[in-house]
Amino acid sequence: MALYDPIAAIYDPWSRSVTEDIGFYVDEAVASGGPVVELAVGTGRIAVPVAEAGVRVIGIDQSGGMLELARTYARERGVEALLDLRLGDLREPPVDERVPLVVCPFRSLLHMRDETEKLRALSAARALLRPGGRLVFDVFSPSPADIAETDGLWLEREEGIFERADWDEGSRTLTLSVRGGEAAATMTLHWLSALEWRRLLDEAGFDVVGLYGWFDRRPHDGGEDSIWVCRRRG
């Protein structure tokens, strides 16, 4: 069973308030001309709006339950023909096509447990890109205040859906538990500093052409969130 299968049914209600990134990724997709590969496509929260903008999306996810919800969402919005959903691992995406843009939204690269796995995922993304193509993703590195405010507490994220963050600054890991009704899952996220991401991107064959602190494209000033726009080198 894939990590998100147990909470597929509550994923959209859990992430209902997360909308600030949608326009950013739609703009990137439209500017690329498509098609776009989205790694960790989930329930289509980003992919369906991209398809609604007229851009074809190849969406990859390990969770069959999440992909079924994405198919339903695309069908309801009338864009099923523009969404090609495939079961697979973002470290070995089942994609033969070469595209101008690969995206990995909603901090999904933090599921990679160490730098070796992150580099493997970045290298796999590069292999999908045409020369000069772009990889766009977002990640976080928590502030001391965020850790202090949330560590070890069950908080109601949305009505009837609770999450708990257990932070380990020594190993730089977040163990995130989610529960709603009978659905529950626990996952571990592994963060890096911006400097470490730059080094991995360079090693994977990318040049950083944009680094933002939020989805309104404000410059990154060392804050928690970082949004990366990278060009394939060579």
C-alpha positions as CSV (number, residue, x, y, z in Angstrom):
1,M,0.0,0.0,0.0
2,A,1.3,3.4,-0.9
3,L,1.9,6.1,1.7
4,Y,-1.1,8.2,0.8
5,D,-3.6,5.4,0.1
6,P,-5.0,5.3,3.7
7,I,-5.8,9.0,3.6
8,A,-6.8,9.4,-0.1
9,A,-10.4,10.0,0.9
10,I,-9.6,12.8,3.2
11,Y,-6.7,14.4,1.3
12,D,-8.7,17.0,-0.5
13,P,-10.6,18.1,2.7
14,W,-7.3,18.1,4.6
15,S,-5.6,20.3,2.0
16,R,-8.6,22.5,1.1
17,S,-7.0,25.7,2.4
18,V,-3.9,25.2,0.3
19,T,-4.6,27.3,-2.8
20,E,-1.8,29.9,-3.0
21,D,0.4,27.7,-5.2
22,I,-2.1,26.8,-7.9
23,G,-1.9,30.0,-9.9
24,F,1.9,30.0,-9.8
25,Y,2.1,26.5,-11.2
26,V,-0.6,27.2,-13.8
27,D,1.4,30.2,-15.0
28,E,4.6,28.1,-15.3
29,A,2.8,25.5,-17.3
30,V,1.2,27.9,-19.7
31,A,4.5,29.7,-20.2
32,S,6.2,26.4,-21.1
33,G,3.7,25.5,-23.8
34,G,3.4,22.0,-22.4
35,P,3.2,19.1,-22.1
36,V,4.0,19.1,-18.4
37,V,5.1,16.2,-16.2
38,E,3.9,16.6,-12.6
39,L,5.6,14.4,-10.1
40,A,3.5,13.3,-7.0
41,V,0.4,14.5,-8.8
42,G,-1.9,13.3,-6.0
43,T,-5.6,14.1,-6.5
44,G,-4.9,16.6,-9.2
45,R,-5.0,19.7,-7.1
46,I,-2.5,21.4,-9.4
47,A,-2.8,19.2,-12.5
48,V,-6.5,19.8,-13.1
49,P,-6.3,23.6,-13.1
50,V,-3.3,23.3,-15.4
51,A,-5.4,21.1,-17.8
52,E,-8.2,23.7,-17.5
53,A,-5.7,26.2,-18.9
54,G,-5.3,24.1,-21.9
55,V,-2.0,22.4,-21.1
56,R,-1.6,18.6,-21.3
57,V,-0.3,17.0,-18.0
58,I,1.4,13.7,-17.5
59,G,0.8,13.0,-13.8
60,I,2.9,10.5,-11.8
61,D,2.0,9.1,-8.3
62,Q,2.6,6.0,-6.2
63,S,-0.9,6.1,-4.8
64,G,-3.6,4.4,-6.9
65,G,-6.2,5.8,-4.5
66,M,-5.0,9.3,-5.1
67,L,-4.9,8.8,-8.9
68,E,-8.5,7.6,-8.9
69,L,-9.6,10.8,-7.2
70,A,-7.6,12.8,-9.8
71,R,-9.4,11.0,-12.6
72,T,-12.7,11.8,-11.1
73,Y,-11.8,15.4,-10.5
74,A,-10.6,15.7,-14.1
75,R,-13.8,14.1,-15.5
76,E,-16.0,16.4,-13.4
77,R,-14.1,19.4,-14.8
78,G,-14.2,18.2,-18.3
79,V,-10.5,17.9,-18.9
80,E,-10.0,14.1,-18.6
81,A,-8.5,14.1,-22.2
82,L,-5.7,16.4,-21.1
83,L,-4.7,14.4,-18.0
84,D,-2.5,11.3,-18.5
85,L,-2.2,9.7,-15.1
86,R,0.4,7.0,-14.4
87,L,1.2,4.9,-11.4
88,G,4.9,5.2,-10.5
89,D,7.7,6.5,-8.4
90,L,9.1,10.0,-8.9
91,R,12.6,8.5,-8.7
92,E,11.8,6.3,-11.7
93,P,8.9,8.0,-13.5
94,P,7.3,5.9,-16.2
95,V,7.7,8.6,-18.8
96,D,9.3,8.2,-22.2
97,E,8.3,11.7,-23.4
98,R,10.6,14.6,-23.2
99,V,8.9,17.8,-22.0
100,P,9.7,21.5,-21.5
101,L,8.6,21.5,-17.8
102,V,8.6,19.2,-14.9
103,V,6.9,20.3,-11.6
104,C,6.9,18.7,-8.1
105,P,4.5,20.8,-6.0
106,F,3.5,20.8,-2.3
107,R,6.9,19.9,-0.8
108,S,6.8,16.4,-2.2
109,L,10.6,16.1,-2.7
110,L,10.9,16.2,1.1
111,H,9.6,12.6,1.2
112,M,13.0,11.6,-0.1
113,R,14.8,10.4,3.0
114,D,18.3,11.7,2.3
115,E,20.5,13.6,-0.1
116,T,21.1,10.5,-2.2
117,E,17.4,9.9,-2.7
118,K,16.8,13.6,-3.4
119,L,19.6,13.6,-6.0
120,R,18.2,10.6,-7.6
121,A,14.8,12.3,-7.9
122,L,16.3,15.5,-9.3
123,S,18.4,13.5,-11.8
124,A,15.3,11.6,-12.9
125,A,13.4,14.9,-13.4
126,R,16.3,16.2,-15.5
127,A,16.2,13.2,-17.7
128,L,12.6,14.0,-18.6
129,L,13.4,17.5,-19.8
130,R,14.2,18.8,-23.3
131,P,17.4,20.8,-23.5
132,G,16.8,24.0,-21.7
133,G,13.7,22.7,-20.0
134,R,12.7,23.7,-16.5
135,L,12.1,22.0,-13.2
136,V,9.9,23.9,-10.7
137,F,9.3,22.7,-7.1
138,D,8.7,24.0,-3.6
139,V,10.1,22.9,-0.3
140,F,10.4,24.2,3.3
141,S,12.9,24.5,6.1
142,P,11.1,25.3,9.4
143,S,11.6,28.3,11.6
144,P,12.2,27.9,15.3
145,A,8.9,29.6,15.9
146,D,7.0,27.1,13.8
147,I,8.6,24.2,15.6
148,A,7.8,25.7,19.0
149,E,4.2,26.4,18.1
150,T,3.3,23.0,16.7
151,D,5.7,20.3,18.1
152,G,3.9,17.3,19.5
153,L,0.4,18.9,19.4
154,W,-2.7,17.5,17.7
155,L,-4.2,20.4,15.8
156,E,-7.4,20.5,13.8
157,R,-6.3,21.5,10.4
158,E,-9.8,21.3,8.8
159,E,-13.1,20.4,10.4
160,G,-12.8,16.9,11.7
161,I,-9.2,16.4,10.3
162,F,-6.3,16.6,12.7
163,E,-2.6,16.6,12.2
164,R,0.4,16.4,14.5
165,A,3.9,17.6,13.8
166,D,6.8,15.9,15.7
167,W,10.0,17.8,14.8
168,D,13.6,16.5,15.2
169,E,16.0,19.3,14.5
170,G,19.0,17.0,15.0
171,S,18.1,14.8,12.1
172,R,16.1,17.6,10.3
173,T,13.0,15.4,10.0
174,L,9.3,16.1,10.5
175,T,7.1,13.2,11.4
176,L,3.6,14.2,10.3
177,S,0.5,12.3,11.5
178,V,-2.9,12.9,9.9
179,R,-6.2,11.5,11.0
180,G,-9.9,12.0,10.1
181,G,-12.6,9.6,11.0
182,E,-11.2,6.1,10.4
183,A,-8.5,7.4,8.0
184,A,-5.0,7.9,9.3
185,A,-1.4,8.0,8.1
186,T,2.0,9.0,9.3
187,M,4.8,10.2,7.1
188,T,8.3,11.6,7.5
189,L,9.6,14.7,5.7
190,H,13.3,15.5,5.5
191,W,14.3,19.1,5.0
192,L,17.5,20.8,3.8
193,S,18.9,24.3,3.7
194,A,18.7,26.4,0.6
195,L,22.5,26.1,0.2
196,E,22.2,22.3,0.3
197,W,19.5,22.4,-2.3
198,R,21.7,24.5,-4.6
199,R,24.5,22.0,-4.3
200,L,22.3,19.1,-5.2
201,L,20.7,20.9,-8.1
202,D,24.2,21.8,-9.4
203,E,25.2,18.1,-9.1
204,A,22.1,17.0,-10.9
205,G,22.8,19.3,-13.8
206,F,20.5,22.3,-13.2
207,D,21.1,26.0,-13.1
208,V,18.9,28.0,-10.7
209,V,17.2,30.8,-12.6
210,G,14.7,31.8,-9.8
211,L,14.4,31.3,-6.1
212,Y,11.3,32.7,-4.4
213,G,10.1,33.0,-0.9
214,W,6.5,32.7,-1.8
215,F,4.2,32.0,-4.8
216,D,3.9,35.7,-5.5
217,R,7.5,35.5,-6.6
218,R,8.9,37.7,-3.9
219,P,12.7,37.0,-3.5
220,H,13.7,34.3,-1.0
221,D,15.1,36.0,2.1
222,G,16.0,32.9,4.1
223,G,12.5,32.2,5.3
224,E,10.8,28.8,5.7
225,D,9.4,28.4,2.2
226,S,11.5,28.2,-1.0
227,I,10.2,27.9,-4.5
228,W,12.8,26.9,-7.1
229,V,12.9,27.4,-10.8
230,C,15.7,25.5,-12.4
231,R,16.9,25.1,-16.0
232,R,18.4,21.9,-17.4
233,R,22.0,22.5,-18.1
234,G,23.2,21.0,-21.4
